[in-house]
């Protein structure tokens, strides 16, 4: 079983992976950026070496001090992972390529589809080649012997233990241990079809587990499916292009399964290394990848290429930066300059040294007393042995001197990041929570890089962070917000990746994604995001209210009203229904200006939930919004409805006090005022009696549980009502509703965690 806590689960690097194809046979040059690594194509391709002549240009671009803009970095990152989102649910393994020259083991069979008994090179069941026309249409098969029965695809019988483990994973996809047990079982039992089914579904949820990509590829290789194993590696590198370990395993696989006698093999391997360093070479812990590249070029005796690679890595802040420079000096001291320098650089350096030596021999008249020596053409050695030795040493010294300046600058950059890198204890993905110190370290590191680093390094660091912190939406949100100012497509890609794969049940980032799409004018996309989220997490008030507000902003008032009515009807309990009733009433009176419809909604809701003080309060607010002298009867009727309802005693006392206050200020009949005052005094005495009873040692624990529960619930409701209806003791206050709801809408959507955050006035329904 894979040790997911091991440090070998590291997956470092950046996200600049050129597009890796879904099928090797269809990997065309238009799928990769205009880089010299476009020659990474299947063996036998005529275009496998087309890009080799541009390697020097790439090396020079990589060494430039300006590492690129955010737009370029994001564009490369999107290109690296584009195939992940070509479909919402990518197919498990890649289908067999169409050419009839494919080997039988290259045909990928799906565990969920009928499996042919024998698969030929062209896909026929018995291995017999099917005649084809030039346009690819199949001809009628020749007649077979009557005794031969046609081959019928049959569904393979899967082991019962596999079905049991797979069912557990289907029922609890968040149970990582269940997935580990399933993958361990199919690997130990060497079951290819169940393994494909298990790995493909597993990677839809956990694509950052690089170790399992290697296990998948090893299993295909074990069954002789070399081409399919390579496709598995490529799918893994598309999903996690920052994994140095996965790149090294892939490069080893390429070298082990390449025909060394093929003249195109060297170019193909070199292009694969270029893919690797472009994808993960700027990572702080990418030293092993660079060392592997250098070692391979040294084995090919391409010392000039080795120098070029050193020129690139010496300008990148990495963990072993000092070791690279020391090895570079050994490389220079141990080889002749004409071998580790390109011919152009060698000739130019020779001319510079010749001119500098002549300038040291200038006489008093300002002219050289020594005639300039005629230099041999190209990289030929000087005729004089003494001068030849001197020239070689001077060249070596000059080469190291130039790189020393680059090294000094790089050392300074490393020192600024060293403490942050030391704080990263778990750079790989795991479902276990990270320590708070590590989370803070990532936050501080990102803030530092945003302020001081280049756009490329910022993108790289975000991608590294999101491997270790893939389950923390705050980092995804921070990344998307950073990209919004530079690349709309980049921000959309981050939102989609987070919500579709890693955080399918995190509402905040989904709401931000919907808001982002609405800002871009993609209203239908925003609707789809919110609707899909509500299907994933039903009965979540913040999502339904966001859908309502979206329709309201678009002018679809009837649709907004319908959504609120639907929420009321589908509510699981009276409390939830009352919540949406209040929202619907406010929508009707404030947006649609329909006081009568709003009043009817509240009255109907009160009939269903007579214990909700919020409904009475909102009904009072509606009546107070008009002329109180004209609405006196309606207002008093509302007070009486609350006082005669099954509200707790404390709530009825508050409503009684408000009724007295209203009659004092606006009442037209003194008799009604006196009656209201007497009723209020009666309720107050009843409350005082209960308090004295409690102070004299009344033990409520002696009551039956059901009765005690009713009392507790009533007390809780009453306490909440008291908060909503507190009055100013120095004067009558009929603006209590505005005071309670004046701050409505000030909270950002991303901060909602429960109903109370829509005004701090309503508790969430029970879950």
C-alpha positions, 0 to 999 in steps of 0.5 A: 500500500502506498505510504501517503504520508511519505515524503516521496509524495512530493509534487513540486514544480510549476504549472507550465506543462505544454499540452499533453495529448489524450492519445499518443497517436493523435498528439499533433504539433498544434497541441503544444506551445511554440516551443522546441519541445514539439518533437515529443511524438510517438516513435516513428513520427517524421516530426519528432526532431523538427523542433531540435534546432530551436533549443538554443533560442529556448535556453536564451529565453529561459535565462532572461531576467524577465520571467514573463508576464502573468498573461503568459504564465497563465496561458501556459498553465491553461495549456498544460491542464486544458485537457482536464476540462474538455469534458466534465467527466473525462473518459477513464482510459484513452480509447484505442487509436484508429490506425490499423497498425496499433498493437493489440495491447494498445486497445484500451478496454473499459470495465463498464463496456462489453469486452470482446474475446479477442481484439485484433489490430484493427479492433475486430473481435477475432483478429481477422483484418476487416477490409476497408475502402480508402475513405475508411468505410468497412467492406462486407466481411467474407462469408465464414464457415457455417459451423463457426459461431459469431463471437459475442461480446460478454461482460466480464465477471468481476470479483465479489470482493472488488464489487464490495470495495468499489461500492463502499467508495461509491457510497462514500467518495470522501473516504480516502482510506476506502479508496486506498483499500480498493486500489491496494486490492486491485494491484495485489490481485493484478486485475487489469479491468477492475484496476482501470475502473478504480483508478479512473474514478479515483483520479476524478476526485484525487488527481494530485496523488502522483504515486497512484499515477505511477502505480497505474502506469506500472500495472499497465506496463506489467500487462505489456501495454507499453503505449497505454502506460505512457498515456497514463503517465501523460494523463498524470502529468496533465493533472499534476504538472508540478510533480518532479517525481512523476516527471522523473519516473516518466523520463525513466520509462521513456528511456527504458522503452525507447529503441536506442538504435533509432536516430530519432530516440535521442531527440525524443528523449531530449524533448521530453526533458524540455517538457519536464524543465518547462513544467517543473524546472522553476520549482525550488525543489526541482534540483533532481530534475535538472541533475538528471537532464545534465547527466543524460546530456553528459552521457550523450557527450553533448557538453555544449548542451550541458553548459546551456542547461547550467546557464538556465539552472544557475539563474533559478532559485533552487534548494541546491543552487550552490551545488549546481555552481560547483558542478558547473565549475568542475564541468568547465575545468575538466573539459576543453572550451571548444567542447563545452562552448558553442562554436559561435561563443568560442570564437567570440570569446577568443576575439575578446581575449585577444583584444584584451591582451593587445590593449595591455600592450599599448605604448605611450603613443597610444598604439600597440607595439605588438602586431595582432596575432592572426587567429586560426579559423573556427575552433582550431587550436593555436599553433603555439603550445604555450599560448594555447594553454594560456588561452584555454585557462583564460577562457575557463576563467572568463566563463566562470567569471561571467556566471559568478555574477548570475550566481551571486544574484541567484544566491540573494534570491534564494536567501529571501525565500529560504525561511519560507521553504523551510516552513513547508513540511508537507509539499504533497497532497493529502486529505489530512488537515495541515497544521496552522503554522504551515497554512500561515507559512503558505499565506505569508510566502504567497504575499511575499512572492506577489509583492516581490516576485515575478509573475511567473514565480507567483503562478508557480508558487500558487500551483505548488501551494494548491497541491498541499492545500487543495482542500482549502478554498481560501487559497483557491479564492486567493489565486482566482482573485489574483488572476482576475486582474490579468486573465479572465480565462485563467481565473475561470480555469481556477474556479472551474478546477476548484469547484469541479474536482477539489471542492464540489461541496464548498458553497463560498467558492461556487458563489464567487464563481457564479458572481465572477461569471455574472460580472463577465456577462455569462448569466446562463453560466452563473445560473448553471453554477448556482443550480448545480450547487443547489442540487449538490447541497440541497436546502442551502438558503444562501444558494437559493437567495443568490439565485433569487437575487440573480433573477432580480438583477436581470429583471426577472421578478416573476422568476425570483418570486417563483423561486421563493415560493418553491423554497417555501413549498419544499421546506422541510419544516415550519421554521424554514418555510417561515424564513422564506415567507419573510424573504418573499414578503420583503421582495413583494413589498420592496421590489414589486410594490405589492403590499396586499400580496406581501400581507397575504404571504405573511398571513398564510405563513402565520396560519402554518407557524403560529409560534414564529415571532418574526412573522408577526414582526414583519406583518407589523412592519408592513402595517406601519409602512402606511398611514398609521392613523388610517391603518389603526384597526389593521395594526391593532388586529395584528397585535391581537393576533400575536397576543392570542397566539401560542407565543411564549409569555415573554414574547406576548409581554413585549407585544403587549408593551408595544401595543400600549406604546402605539395606542399612547402615540396614535390611538383614537380611543382611550378605552382601548388604551386602558384595556391594553394597559390592563392586559399588559399588567396582567401578563407582567404579573403572571411573569413575576409569579413564575420568576418568584416560583423559580427563585423559591427553589422550583426545580424544573427537572422534576417535570416530564421531559416533553414538557421541559422541552416545550418550556426550553424552546419557548424560552429560546424563542422569547429571548430571540424575540426580545432581541428583535423588539428592544425599545428605547426606554427614553422614548417610544420607538416605532423604527425598530424594524429599520434598526434591525434590518438597516444593515441588510445586504452589507455582508458579502455573499462569501461570508454567509455560513448560516441564515443568521448572516442574512440580518442576524435575525433568523436562526438556521433550520435544523439539519 
